[in-house]
Amino acid sequence: MPKTLYYSHDPMCSWCWAFRQSLNTLIEKLPKEINIIRLLGGLAPDSDIAMPDNIREYVLQNWRAIEEKVPETKFNYDFWKKCRPRRSTYPACRAVIAARKQKNKFDMTMTLAIQKAYYMQARNPSDYETLIELAEEIGADKTKFSKDITSLETDKILKEEIQKSKSLELNSLPSLLFVNGERKVKIEPDYLDAQAMLNKIKLLK
């Protein structure tokens, strides 16, 4: 039976940004027979409404908490001055799918580009203009990407991945689930020690 590690995330999830280095180390060290499936969990649907003050403060509290818990993770707080924040992450999720349609490796490349734009460069990935710029920067075909990101097919794939995440009970982001035959075990994300996660997976093999 195939062994699979599911990873549910959102490119605009700040805890996913904090998890990236530990996740990358885990993936590098995973036994080759384990298949990795990345799923977009989708934090927040499309919205043109400016982020309410209480949500803005909630996000800022997360940023501060992450900087304390994962000291290597940094944020550029200029974002809140230079951009018009919206609680809208579905466009960024669709961007990952649209990029992936061109090359599988663009899934991770686009995710990282969105994270860097949001958290380090004070650019807003809720805006399609920003996402199209990022696609061009990673080497994707800009014209094809622009069509794919707003296509019904891309939106359908996103909804399917969100539903898949829910069916696997991956309700918080980031989330990891290791599946070996009929056995399904959640792996608690460890932001500082990839080896701890790897050891648990190896015990379940």
C-alpha positions in Angstrom: 0.0 0.0 0.0 1.3 3.5 -0.8 2.5 5.7 2.1 1.5 9.3 1.9 2.2 12.5 3.8 -0.5 15.1 3.3 0.3 18.7 3.9 -2.5 21.2 4.1 -1.6 24.9 4.0 -2.4 28.4 2.7 0.3 30.7 1.2 -1.1 33.5 3.3 -1.1 31.6 6.5 1.5 33.1 8.8 2.0 29.9 10.7 2.7 28.1 7.4 5.4 30.8 6.7 6.9 30.0 10.1 6.8 26.3 9.4 8.5 26.4 6.0 12.1 25.7 7.1 11.1 22.8 9.4 8.8 21.4 6.6 11.6 21.6 4.0 14.0 19.7 6.3 11.3 17.1 6.9 10.7 16.6 3.2 14.4 16.3 2.5 14.8 13.6 5.1 11.7 11.6 4.4 12.1 8.1 3.0 11.7 8.1 -0.8 8.8 5.7 -0.8 6.6 8.2 1.0 4.5 10.3 -1.4 3.9 13.9 -0.5 0.6 15.5 -1.4 0.2 19.3 -0.9 -3.3 20.5 -0.4 -4.6 24.1 -0.3 -6.7 24.5 2.8 -8.1 27.9 2.0 -8.2 30.3 5.0 -10.4 33.1 3.7 -12.8 33.4 0.7 -12.7 36.2 -1.8 -13.4 39.6 -0.3 -13.0 43.2 -1.4 -13.8 44.5 2.1 -10.9 46.1 4.1 -9.8 44.0 7.0 -11.7 44.9 10.1 -9.7 46.2 13.1 -10.3 43.1 15.2 -9.1 40.8 12.4 -6.1 43.1 11.8 -5.1 42.9 15.5 -5.6 39.1 15.4 -3.2 38.7 12.5 -0.7 41.1 14.1 -0.8 39.1 17.4 -0.1 35.9 15.3 3.0 37.6 13.8 4.3 38.7 17.2 3.6 35.2 18.7 5.5 33.6 15.8 8.5 35.9 16.2 8.7 34.7 19.8 8.1 31.0 19.2 10.1 30.8 15.9 12.8 33.5 16.2 14.2 32.9 12.7 10.9 33.9 11.2 10.6 37.6 10.5 7.9 39.9 9.3 7.9 43.3 7.5 5.3 45.4 9.4 5.4 48.0 6.6 2.7 45.8 4.9 0.1 47.4 7.2 1.1 50.9 6.1 1.7 50.3 2.4 -1.2 47.9 1.5 -4.9 47.8 2.0 -5.2 44.4 3.9 -8.2 42.2 3.1 -9.2 38.9 4.7 -9.0 37.2 1.3 -6.6 34.3 0.7 -8.4 32.3 -2.0 -6.8 34.4 -4.8 -3.3 33.4 -3.5 -4.4 29.7 -3.3 -5.7 29.9 -6.9 -2.3 31.4 -7.9 -0.5 28.3 -6.6 -2.8 26.1 -8.6 -2.4 28.2 -11.8 1.4 28.1 -11.4 1.3 24.3 -10.7 -0.6 23.8 -14.0 2.5 25.0 -15.9 5.1 23.0 -13.8 4.7 20.9 -10.7 7.7 22.5 -9.1 5.9 25.9 -9.4 3.6 24.7 -6.6 6.3 25.3 -4.0 8.0 28.1 -5.9 4.8 30.2 -6.1 3.9 29.5 -2.5 7.3 30.8 -1.4 7.1 33.8 -3.7 3.7 34.7 -2.2 5.0 34.3 1.3 8.0 36.5 0.6 5.9 39.1 -1.1 3.4 39.2 1.9 5.7 38.9 4.8 9.0 40.5 3.6 8.3 42.8 0.7 5.0 44.5 1.9 3.1 43.4 -1.2 -0.5 42.3 -1.1 -1.2 38.8 -2.4 -4.9 39.3 -2.1 -4.6 41.4 -5.3 -4.5 39.6 -8.6 -2.1 42.3 -10.0 0.5 41.2 -7.3 0.0 37.5 -8.1 0.5 38.0 -11.8 3.7 39.9 -11.1 4.9 37.1 -8.9 4.1 34.5 -11.6 6.3 36.4 -14.1 9.1 36.7 -11.5 9.2 32.9 -10.9 9.4 32.3 -14.7 5.8 31.3 -15.4 4.0 32.2 -18.6 2.3 35.4 -17.7 -0.5 35.2 -20.3 -1.4 31.6 -19.5 -1.2 32.2 -15.7 -3.5 35.3 -16.0 -6.2 33.1 -17.7 -5.8 30.1 -15.4 -5.9 32.0 -12.1 -9.5 33.2 -12.8 -10.7 30.1 -14.6 -13.6 28.0 -13.4 -11.4 24.9 -13.5 -8.9 26.5 -11.1 -11.6 27.5 -8.7 -13.0 23.9 -8.9 -9.6 22.4 -8.0 -9.3 24.8 -5.1 -12.7 23.8 -3.7 -11.8 20.1 -4.1 -8.6 20.6 -2.2 -10.4 22.4 0.6 -12.9 19.7 0.8 -10.2 17.0 0.7 -8.5 18.8 3.6 -11.8 18.8 5.6 -12.5 15.1 4.8 -9.1 14.3 6.2 -9.9 16.5 9.3 -7.0 18.8 8.5 -8.9 21.8 9.9 -6.0 23.9 11.2 -3.2 25.2 9.1 -0.6 24.0 8.7 -1.5 20.4 9.1 0.2 17.1 8.4 -1.4 13.6 8.1 0.6 10.4 7.5 -1.4 7.6 5.8 -0.1 4.0 5.6 -2.7 1.8 4.2 -5.8 2.0 6.5 -3.8 3.8 9.2 -4.1 7.6 9.4 -2.1 9.6 12.0 -1.8 13.3 12.4 1.7 14.6 12.8 1.9 17.7 15.0 3.8 20.4 13.2 7.1 21.1 15.0 8.4 24.5 14.1 11.8 24.0 15.5 12.6 20.3 15.2 12.0 18.5 12.0 13.6 15.4 13.4 10.9 14.9 16.0 8.3 14.7 13.2 10.5 12.4 11.1 11.0 10.1 14.1 7.2 9.8 14.5 6.7 9.0 10.9 9.4 6.4 10.9 7.8 4.7 13.8 4.5 4.5 11.9 6.1 2.9 8.8 
